[in-house]
Amino acid sequence: MKARWLSIPAAALLMLGSSQAFADLDLAKKSGCLACHSIEKKVVGPAWKDVAAKYSADDKAMLVGKVKKGGKGSWNDVTGGVPMPPYSPRVADADIDTLVDFILAL
């Protein structure tokens, strides 16, 4: 019998293998990220698994900048042109760095 109680996002976090992944998801919740994003599916913005598939660790500085300052144009086909709002200084720079690492690790 299949265990249906385990959601896909929870399974993704288990694959990451640590309580740190849960802490990072909690940080995303507290920071307001889940209003527009989820791990597995598009909400307003792209699914984080799609972001992780599109970008590499080499793109981290650019992604941190997009989260800090906001941006538009990179995901118009997904968002319909809805821009990413700026999250700095509302979210601390160190937390933004942690969130981008979390997303890229998915």
Secondary structure, DSSP 8 states (H G I E B T S, - for coil): ----SS-HHHHHHHHHTSHHHHHHHHHHHHHTGGGT--SSS-SSS--HHHHHHH--GGGHHHHHHHHHH-B-STTHHHHTT--B---TTTS-HHHHHHHHHHHHT-
